[in-house]
Amino acid sequence: MSDPLLSDDDIERLATAYFAAHHSAQPLPSDLEDRALAYAFAVRRRFRIPRVAAGVAFIAGLAAVASVALVVYVADHAGTRPAAALPTAAMIPTTATWSVASEFDSVLNSATGGQFNAVTCVSSTECWAVRGGIIERYSGTSWSAAAAPEIADSTLFGIGCAGAYDCWAVGSVDNGPMLFSSPGTPLIEHYTGGAWVEVTAPNSLGVLNAVTCSSADDCWAVGGPSLTAPNAELDPPLIDHYSGGTWMSESAPGAGTLDGIACPVPGNCWAVGAVGWGSTGSPLIAHYSSGVWTTVASSNLLAGVGGLLSVACVTKSDCWAVGGVGLAGQIAHDTNGAWSAQPASVPLSSIACLSSGVCWAVGSDAGGAISNLIGGAPTPSPSISLIEYYNGATWMPVTTPPAGSPASVACVAADECWAVGGSSSTALIETTVTPSGAG
């Protein structure tokens, strides 16, 4: 039951209370639980938006989305969707051992902290990760905060590098009078050695979710409108291009939000995202070729499991994308422009592929939020993390550490990867380094 007299501030407090209850088994009052849960579900599902509107109608809509996701989950486990082939014991990369490298909840500057949203690696001794408005660097031995602008209410969602001293981070800044109330302003930061600096973004409203570079003078960033934008579902995605000097806004096809981008070769890029929100949303795939972005048919992908969150390519004609919502996910594959998909046991939020054809994908069910929707007061439900490995022929799950929810993965070799994520208050870094390789 929802209370129309609750203010936006009340909803924000409810969301905070939900997270606390979820991890400490303290139930919320029954008349407030549904709105807090719906709100928390929107945030934990990583819609890749910096701030979420908290109006009564929107919260009610999210509750409906959560219900649909539950139905999808039940149908999936009832056998209505073909199951992925189980790998044989010999195919499982038993040498791939993931371990927790760091887990902490410190706020390192006046920007927001919390979970990590993205990670990228230039080499074995240089990786970058973003969480909130914080940028951290791995220098071969440990992670530490990098010198970066302290921008209040900023959130960085993506990071990518063209070289050791040429990296970009993207996200947004919320300029509203209270949290979760403003469409936000796109944020771009640049590293050329020394300190990160803010760079002018070509868009005045929205959020940038991901960035990639094929060279120092050829970078792309993608995103879209936040949920608070008028007619957000009808607005086109944001696509920005850096060709040296300044970032320029490009014409984007269709409507929706783009969450991931990969450019296997200069002049050829794939971007993925969603049209609509939650399980009612549908995958959005855009392709850049011959100087033009066009949408690509996604009718062969799974329905009812939301959009796609990340894409990675082995070659320009061999790409993978992952996504999902609620308790269901999918792994999509492109072969010469034709996309197909197979189900995943939980939503997958990130994928990384190497030229050898090996790929890693990570994700989680974000603490089982759907299971609490029908069970009265929230009950403790540990997040189900998933790390999947592709050996060039078959996807298979790999044993993961018991802590945290991975949100992003980057690899420098098949047996050398980093995964980052966490929760609303705790940042998590995981790594795998094996002596003999993972396949």
Residue, then its C-alpha position, 0 to 999 in steps of 0.5 A: m500500500s502506498d501513501p500519497l502523502l509521502s514526500d520525495d524526501d520520505i521516499e529517499r529515506l525509505a530507500t535508505a531504510y530498505f537497504a539497512a533493513h535488507h542487510s540487517a533483517q530489520p523490517l519496514p512498516s508494512d504500509l511503507e515497504d512496497r514503495a521503499l522496495a520499488y525505489a530500492f529495486a530501481v537503484r539496485r538494478r543499475f539503470r545507469i542513471p545518476r538520480v531517480a525521480a520519486g513521484v508516486a506514479f513512477i514508484a507504482g510503475l516500478a512496482a509493476v515492473a518488479s512484478v513482471a520480472l518475477v513472472v519472467y523468473v518463474a516462467d524461466h524456471a518452469g522450462t518455458r525458455p531453453a536452458a543453456a547447455l551444461p559444460t562438462a567438467a573438463m571444459i570448466p577453467t578450474t585454474a581460474t580462481w577469483s579472490v577479493a582483493s579489496e573491500f572498503d567503504s571510505v569516501l575519499n573526497s567530497a564527491t560521492g562514494g559507494q560501489f564501483n561502476a566501471v573498471t578498465c585496464v591499460s596493462s597488468t600494472e595500470c588499471w582504473a576504476v570509478r565509483g561515485g565521483i571518485i577515480e581510483r588507480y591500480s599501479g601494479t601493487s595496490w589501488s589508491a585514489a587518483a587526483a581528480p576534480e571534487i565535484a559534489d553530487s557527481t557520479l561516474f559510470g564509465i571509464g576507458c583509455a586510449g593509452a597509458y596517459d590518455c584516459w576518459a571517465v564519463g557520468s553526470v552531475d545532479n544539479g537539483p535541490m535534493l537527491f533524485s530530483s534533477p535530470g542532471t548534466p553529463l560529465i566528462e573527465h580526462y587524464t593525460g598524466g598527473a591529475w584528472v581534469e573536467v572537460t566540457a561535455p557537448n550535451s546540457l542534460g542527461v547522463l553518459n554511461a560508457v566510453t571507449c577509445s580506438s585511438a587517442d583521436d577517436c573516442w566515443a561516449v554513450g548515454g541517454p536521458s535520465l528518468t526525470a527528463p520530460n518524455a524520457e522514453l521518447d528521447p534519443p540516446l546520447i552519442d558523443h564523439y571525440s576526434g581530437g580537440t573537443w567532444m561533439s554530439e552525434s545524431a542518435p537513432g531511435a529512442g532509449t538509453l545506451d549503456g555500453i559501447a565497443c569499437p573493435v576497429p576505427g569507424n566500426c562500433w556497437a552500442v547497446g542499451a534499452v528502450g523503456w525501463g526494467s523488464t518492460g524494456s526491450p534491448l536497443i542495439a546500434h551500429y556505427s559504420s560508414g559514418v552513420w549510426t543505425t539501429v539493428a534488429s533485436s527480435n531474436l533476443l530474449a523478451g521480458v528480461g530488460g535491456l543490454l548493459s555491456v558489449a565487447c567485441v573479438t572482431k568487428s563481426d564477432c561481438w557479445a553483449v549482456g544484460g537483464v533485470g530482476l532475476a533473469g539475464q541474457i548473453a547475446h551474440d553477433t555474428n556478421g550483424a545477426w544477433s541471437a541470445q541465450p539465457a543467464s541465471v541472473p542479470l549480467s552487467s559487464i563483459a570483456c573479451l580478448s582477441s583470442g576469443v576468450c570472454w568473461a562476464v559478471g553480474s548479480d541478482a542485486g540481493g534478491a530484491i524481487s523475492n522480498l516483493i511478495g514475502g511481506a517484510p524484507t528478509p535477509s537474502p545474500s546477493i547471488s553473484l555470477i561470473e561466466y567464462y567463455n572458452g571460445a565455444t561454450w559459456m560456463p559459470v565459475t566459482t565466485p567469492p562470497a562477497g559483494s556484487p560485481a558490476s564491471v570486468a576488465c581483462v588484460a589476459a585470459d587469466e588476468c582480470w579485475a572485477v569491481g562492484g559492491s553495494s550502496s555503501t561498500a566498494l568491492i574489488e575482485t581479481t583473478v591471477t592464475p599460474s597456468g591460464a584459464g583456457 
